[in-house]
C-alpha cells in the first residue's frame, strides 16, 4: 500500500452528519462547534464538497483556527456576540431560540442545571 489514511471517530461523525444533508454543492451549511474535533473536520469536508460554510467559534485565535482549516472562504460567527450584527441578517427562529444565549438553551433532564446528583451505591 503506497498511501494510507484514517478518518477516525470524529471524522466518521462529521462525514455521516454531512451525508444526511444530501449533496452540499451550492448549499449553505452551519457548523456549530467548529473548533472541536467533529466540527473542524465537518468544516473541511463541507467546503471540499462545495458548500458555503458558516461556522461558530469565538473571535480571536479560535476564529483564526477555523478560517485556516480550508482554502475556501468560511464565514465565522462568534456565538458569544450578536449573530444578527455579524451576519447582516436575522437568524432563523430556531437559532435565536436555542443557540444565542445560554439562558434560552432548552434544558434536558440530564443537563447540569437540572440533573440531581446520583444517590450513592
C-alpha positions as CSV (number, residue, x, y, z in Angstrom):
1,X,0.0,0.0,0.0
2,X,1.5,3.3,-1.1
3,X,-0.7,5.8,0.7
4,X,-2.9,5.4,3.8
5,X,-5.2,7.5,5.9
6,X,-7.6,7.3,8.7
7,X,-10.8,9.1,9.4
8,X,-11.3,8.1,13.0
9,X,-14.4,8.5,15.1
10,X,-14.6,12.3,14.8
11,X,-14.2,12.2,11.0
12,X,-16.8,9.5,10.7
13,X,-19.2,11.5,12.8
14,X,-18.6,14.6,10.6
15,X,-18.9,12.7,7.4
16,X,-22.0,10.8,8.4
17,X,-23.7,14.0,9.7
18,X,-23.0,15.9,6.4
19,X,-24.1,12.9,4.4
20,X,-27.6,13.2,5.9
21,X,-27.9,16.6,4.3
22,X,-27.5,15.2,0.8
23,X,-25.4,16.9,-1.9
24,X,-23.8,20.0,-0.5
25,X,-22.5,21.8,-3.6
26,X,-24.0,25.3,-3.7
27,X,-25.8,24.9,-0.4
28,X,-25.1,26.8,2.9
29,X,-24.1,24.7,5.9
30,X,-24.0,26.0,9.5
31,X,-21.4,24.1,11.6
32,X,-21.7,24.7,15.3
33,X,-18.7,24.0,17.4
34,X,-16.2,24.3,14.5
35,X,-13.2,24.3,16.8
36,X,-13.9,20.8,18.1
37,X,-12.8,17.5,16.5
38,X,-16.1,16.8,14.7
39,X,-16.8,20.4,13.8
40,X,-13.3,21.1,12.4
41,X,-13.5,18.1,10.1
42,X,-17.0,19.0,9.1
43,X,-15.8,22.4,8.0
44,X,-13.1,20.9,5.8
45,X,-15.5,18.2,4.3
46,X,-18.3,20.7,3.6
47,X,-16.0,23.2,2.0
48,X,-14.4,20.4,-0.1
49,X,-17.9,19.4,-1.3
50,X,-18.6,23.0,-2.5
51,X,-20.8,24.2,0.3
52,X,-20.8,27.8,1.6
53,X,-19.7,27.2,5.2
54,X,-20.8,29.3,8.2
55,X,-19.1,28.2,11.4
56,X,-19.4,29.2,15.0
57,X,-16.3,30.0,17.1
58,X,-15.2,32.6,19.5
59,X,-13.3,35.5,17.9
60,X,-9.5,35.6,18.1
61,X,-7.4,32.5,17.9
62,X,-10.4,30.2,17.6
63,X,-11.8,32.1,14.7
64,X,-8.3,32.1,13.1
65,X,-8.1,28.3,13.6
66,X,-11.4,27.7,11.8
67,X,-10.5,30.1,8.9
68,X,-7.2,28.2,8.4
69,X,-8.9,24.8,8.1
70,X,-9.5,25.2,4.3
71,X,-8.6,27.4,1.5
72,X,-12.3,28.0,0.8
73,X,-13.9,31.0,2.4
74,X,-15.5,30.3,5.7
75,X,-17.8,32.8,7.5
76,X,-17.0,32.6,11.2
77,X,-19.7,33.8,13.6
78,X,-18.8,34.5,17.2
79,X,-21.6,32.8,19.1
80,X,-21.0,34.8,22.2
81,X,-21.9,38.0,20.3
82,X,-24.8,39.4,18.4
83,X,-25.4,37.0,15.5
84,X,-27.6,39.4,13.6
85,X,-25.0,42.1,13.6
86,X,-22.3,39.7,12.4
87,X,-24.3,38.2,9.6
88,X,-26.2,41.3,8.5
89,X,-29.5,39.5,8.7
90,X,-31.8,37.9,11.2
91,X,-31.0,34.3,12.1
92,X,-33.7,31.7,11.8
93,X,-36.1,31.5,14.8
94,X,-34.7,28.1,15.9
95,X,-31.2,29.6,16.1
96,X,-32.4,32.6,18.1
97,X,-34.3,30.4,20.5
98,X,-31.7,27.7,21.0
99,X,-28.3,29.0,20.3
100,X,-27.7,32.7,21.0
101,X,-27.9,32.8,24.8
102,X,-27.3,30.1,27.4
103,X,-30.3,31.5,29.3
104,X,-32.6,30.4,26.4
105,X,-31.0,27.0,25.8
106,X,-33.5,24.2,26.3
107,X,-32.9,22.2,29.4
108,X,-33.0,18.4,29.5
109,X,-33.4,16.0,32.4
110,X,-29.7,15.4,32.3
111,X,-28.5,19.0,31.9
112,X,-26.1,20.1,34.7
113,X,-28.5,22.8,35.8
114,X,-31.4,20.4,36.4
115,X,-29.8,17.0,37.0
116,X,-30.0,15.7,40.5
117,X,-26.9,14.0,41.9
118,X,-26.9,10.3,41.7
119,X,-27.5,8.6,45.0
120,X,-24.5,6.7,46.5
121,X,-24.4,3.0,45.7
